[in-house]
């Protein structure tokens, strides 16, 4: 089976979701926040995911930016920093220019040299994704940026994964789907994609209906897996 299309999750996969909190913690005068930034970054991401799942189950969709703001508010309050409006504004501004992981650009270049279709498929809203792609300067290596906003439900709904096959006119088995979220890789495998889980933290495989075809520590190996 030949891979014709490589689809990437965005946040946590191509873009480092901890970068906003980490960069804010390094700013002068942020000593109080610096003592809490790791917990806040972790909770911010966890709540972000939990709210997408809950809203999908409740059939109460919201723009991913609103969910990102709500998740940050919960995380700041949990650490006793909910009253710092300046900090909140700084963190949200930084989220629009997240750092890409260092191997991203070279990895995408290699895929394009193999004439493989490349795209993002993300819970993120179109403006958020455009900002992240532009900030990382990787737009020329992507054939498209697909957002759940076109179907109004978050991953892991099949309606989201359908966006990739519809856009590129390919069969499910022709897609290599890449995500740093174990649940996302397992769900995509259940859908019928070939999958690679970027397991940067060395976590156990999720106990779901299917397992990833590949488990890698970084994105660097993706071009060799796209065969």
Order of alpha helices (4+ residues) and beta strands (2+ residues): beta-alpha-alpha-alpha-alpha-alpha-alpha-beta-alpha-beta-alpha-beta-alpha-beta-beta-alpha
